[in-house]
Amino acid sequence: MFGMLAGLSLMVLTGCTRIKPDEIGVRVEEVAADSVAAKAGLKPNDVILQCNARPTNSLADLERIWKDVKGRTWIEVWRDQKRQAVFVEHTN
């Protein structure tokens, strides 16, 4: 099942994705062209582990955290078998 995260223009899996026994995140399915997410460098198959230094174990977590973001923040993703940070400008 998929969900859309407004503001980032991402389509993500609504369930969690386990990348390690103790690490869970939200897997990105699609990134809209010219979106905030695309400009930040988010890519399909990234697993979002944290947003604004808070864990994102589900789409609900990510939505709740994203609503509170003001201005620039970082999102930690799992990509290419390692953690990476991408910086995102929230235009709310």
Sequence and secondary structure as in RCSB ss.txt:
>XXXX:A:sequence
MFGMLAGLSLMVLTGCTRIKPDEIGVRVEEVAADSVAAKAGLKPNDVILQCNARPTNSLADLERIWKDVKGRTWI
EVWRDQKRQAVFVEHTN
>XXXX:A:secstr
 EEEETTTTEEEESS EEEETTEEEEEEEEE TTSHHHHHT  TT EEEEETTEE  SHHHHHHHHHH  EEEEE
EEEETTEEEEEEEEE  
